[in-house]
């Protein structure tokens, strides 16, 4: 646990250049290419739509954690509580006759956002390890509550019998995963754009100020606890939407959606991709999910060894995760080209 905490704190320390990048609202060519890739993948790799849909959902979940870890500096080991709550919200609605997908997402966002708001008063008052323990406790309590209420949640057997309706009353969730893929991609992109705008706003920039020097922010009139509570609420709502997406696209909710292992896995994903960079969670989810799928196929029992080795390498040699490492390499190449240009 101490290693996770140290890695997460190191990953959350993003360079000052990221602040300037946030303030610039323009979309770079690389960003445009990034969002065109899943569109091309839909046509080029139709046999992998289910896996890529899972990657997008996990990426959205990681993005929700990045809001509080990468930008506000709140480390959480219980973020699966909101993911699982959102999944059970959409799942229970669908199991009891309300299978309309979009309203299920909104209901999940509302309930998890409200729960996150209530939890935020406990979380934001502490510091570092206190927050870690509080979030872990919330996650464990919700997991055991769901396990105890097996007559509602299905317990260890999971919640089945869901009947998710057609999207917009027209598009059916087919076995090939085409509707689920487009649905997940659209929700991910819309939420990404909204969160990008939020983090570019003065509110988003104040979060970075709180992370870097929370004790000095009240001196310029910033209500630290109120802003941390607000971003924690937004983060919980986004995590709930990710959970609801998983429930609707798979039409099943397992109790592991609330488990500690899912929270820990999410933290690993964010450390791999790079916290505080918005795209870090998406990149980390893609790398982790693809590696997990490939390595578990080679050896179902020992695939975690290689994931652990990858995590150690990233933490030791790429402080800002994969994106941080790529950024440093590009900066090094740029400096070398400048030196060669001046010498010539």
N, C-alpha and C positions, 0 to 999 in steps of 0.2 A: 504494500500500500504506500509506503514511504517513497518507493521508486516511482510509482505512478504519479504521486503528488509532485515530486521534484521535476519529472519530465514534463508534466502539464504546466508548471510554473515557468519552466524554461521555454516551452513552446509558445506561451502567451506573451513573452517579451519580444514584440515585433519591432523592427527598426523604425526610426523616425520618418523614413521615406514613405512608409505606409500611410501616415497621417496625410501627407500631401496627395497621395494617390486617391485617398478617400474623398478629398475635397474636390477632385476633378470628376465631374459627372459624365464625361465623354466615354463612349465605349471604344476600347482599343480593337485593332484588327484581330488580335489573338483571342479576345473575348468573343467576337463574332464567330470566329472559326470554332471555338469551343462549343458554342450552342448549335452550330450547324452539324457537328459530328453526330449527335444522337438522331438528328433527322436523317442523315445519310445511313446511319446504322440500321434504321428501321427497314430500309430497302436492301441493304447489302448483307445483313446478317439476320434474316428472319428466324433462324433456328435458335437464336440467343436472346430473343425478346424478353422472356421471363427473367433471365438472369440480369439483364440490363435494367429492367423495371425494378428489381430488388435493389440494384445499385443506386438508382435514382432516389428510391424511398429512404435508403440508409444515408445517402448524401444529404437529403433534406433533414433527416434526424441529426446528422452531424452539424449541419448548418445552425440548427437550433442551439446546440451546445456551444458553438463558436460565438454566438451572441453574448453569452455570459462569461465564457472562459477567455476567448481571444480578445474581446473588446472591453469587458467590464472586470475581468480578472477574478471571476468567481469559479472556483474549482468545484465540480459536482461529481459524486459517485452514485447518484440516485436518479439520474435523468430519465432512466427507463420508466420511472413511476408515471411520468406524463405521457410517454410513448404508449405504455400499456393501457393507461386510462383512456386515451383517445381510441385505441384499438377496441377496447371493450365497449366504449360508447357507441361507435359505429356498428360493432358486431351485435350488440344487444338490440339496437334499433332494427337492424336487418332481420334478426332472428324472431322479432315480435311484430313483423309485418310492415315496418317502415324501411324499405330498402332503397329509397331514392338516394343516389350517391352524394350529390352536392349538399343537400341538407344534412346528410350524415357527417360530412366534413365540417360544416358550420357548427353542428351540435358538439362535435368533438373539440373544436377550437374553443367554443364558449365554456364548456365544462372544464377542460384542462387549463384554460386561461384563468378561470375563477379559482381553481384549486392552486394554481401556481401563485396567484396573487396572495392567497391566504398563507401559503408556505413562505412567501418572500419575506414576511415580517420576522420569521425565525432565521432565515438564511442571511439577510443583509446586515443583521446586527452583529454577527460574528466576524472573525477574521481567519482566513486560511484554513488551518486544520479544524477549527470549530465549524466552519461552513462545510468542510468535507464530511465531518461526522453527522451533521444535521441532515444533509442531503442523502447520505447513506442510510440514516435511520428512517427517513421518509420513504425511501424506496423499499426497504425491508418490511416496513409496516404495511405498505400497500400490497406487496407481494403476498404476505401471510394472510391479509384480509381477503384477497381474491381466492387464495387456497382454501380458506375456511368457508367462504360462501360458495362452495362448489355447486349448490343447487341453483345459483344464478350464473356463475361464470363457467361452470363445467370442471373447475379444479384442474387437476393434472391431466385430465382427458381433453381439456380444451373446449372452447365454445364452437359448436358446429350447428348445422341446420340453418345457416344464414341464406337468405334469398335476396341478393343485391339486384336491384332493378336496372333497367337499361339506362345508359347515360343520355340525358336529355330526352328520355323516353324512346330513343331510336337505336342507339348503339349498344349491342349486347356484349357482355364480358365473355369472350369466346375462349376456348381451350388453348388457342395459339397465342393468346396474350396480346393481340394487336390493340384492342380497345384499352386494355389496362396500361399498355406502354404509352399510348398517346395521352391518356388521362393523367398518368403520373408525370410525364414530361411537361404537360401544360401547367399542372399545379405547381411543380417545382419551379418552372420559369417565372410564373406570375409572382410567387412568393419571393423568389430571388430578387426580382426587379424591385418589389416593394421594400424588402429589407435593405437592398443596396441604397435606395433613396433615403431610408431611415438613417443608415449609418453615415451617409454623406451630409446629413442635416446637422445643425448645431447640437442637437441632442446626442447624435452618434459620436460627434467629436468630443463632447463632454465626457462620454463613457471612457474614451481613451485617456482623457485627463484624470479621471478618477482612478483608472488602473495604474497610471504612472505616478500619481501623487495625490491620493485621495484625501490626505490630511490638509493639503493646501487649497483644495477646490472650494470649501466653504468660505474661504477668505474673499472669493470673487462672486459670492452669492449663489453658489450651486448647492441645492439640496441633495446631498449624496444618497442618502437612504431612499428618498423618493424616486430618484432616477434608477437606482439599482433595482428597486421593487418593480418599476415599470418595465425594464428590459427583461427581468426574470419572468414577468407575466407573459410578455411577448414570446420569449423563448419556450415557455411551457405550452403556449397555444400552438406554436409551430411544431413542436414535438408531438402534440396530440394529433395534429393533422397528418403527420407522417405515420403515426400508428393507425389512424383511421384508413389511410391509403393502403397500408399493408393488409388490414382486415378486409377491405372491400375487394382488393385485387386477388387475394388468395381465398376469400370467403371462409376464413377460419381464424380463430384467435387462440393461441396457446399461452399458458401462464408464464412461459419463459419471456414473453414480451415485457414482463415486469421485473425480470430477474436482475440480480447484481451483475451477473456475467455480461448481460447486454449493455449495462452502463459502463463496465470496464472496457468492453470491446469498443464502445463508442469513443471513449477517451483515447484508446490506442489509435483508432482511425484518424482522429483529429491531430494527434501528435505526428502521425505519419505524413499527413497532407500538409500541415502547417496551420497553427491557430492564428486568428487575427488577420486572415487574408481573404475571407469570404469563399474563395474557391478552394481553400485548403481542405474543407470537409468533403467537398465533391471529389477532389482528386484522391484524397485518402480513402474514401469509400470505394472508388473504382479499383485502386491498387489492392486494397485489403480483400475485397470480395472476389476479384479475379484470382489473386494469389490463393485465397482459401479454397476456391472451387478447383483450381489446378492441383494444389498440393494435397488436398484431401482425396482427390482422385488417385494420386500416386500412392499415398499411404494414409488411410483414414485414421490411424492411431497416433501418428507422430507429426502431423502437419503443423502443429502449433510451435514446434521447435524452430522451424524456419521463419515463422512469423515473429517469434521472439528475437531471433538473430537480426532480422530486418529492422525491428524496432530499436535494438541496441545500436546498430550502425547509424540509423537516422539521428538518434539522440546525440551520439558522440561526434558525428561528422557533419551534420546538417541541423544546426540549432533551430532553424525555422521550419523544419520538416522538409518534405520534398520540394515544395515551392520555394522555401527559403534557400535550399541548396542550389536550385536552378537559378535563382536570382543572383546569388553570389558568384556563380560561374559566369553568368552573363556580364556582371559588373567587372569581373576579372578580365574577361575578353575585351571589354570596352576600354579598360585602362591600358591593356597591352597594345591595342590598336592606336590609342592616343599617343603612347610613347613612341611607337614605330613611326607614326605620322610626323611627330615633332623631330625625331632623329633624322628623318629623310629630308 
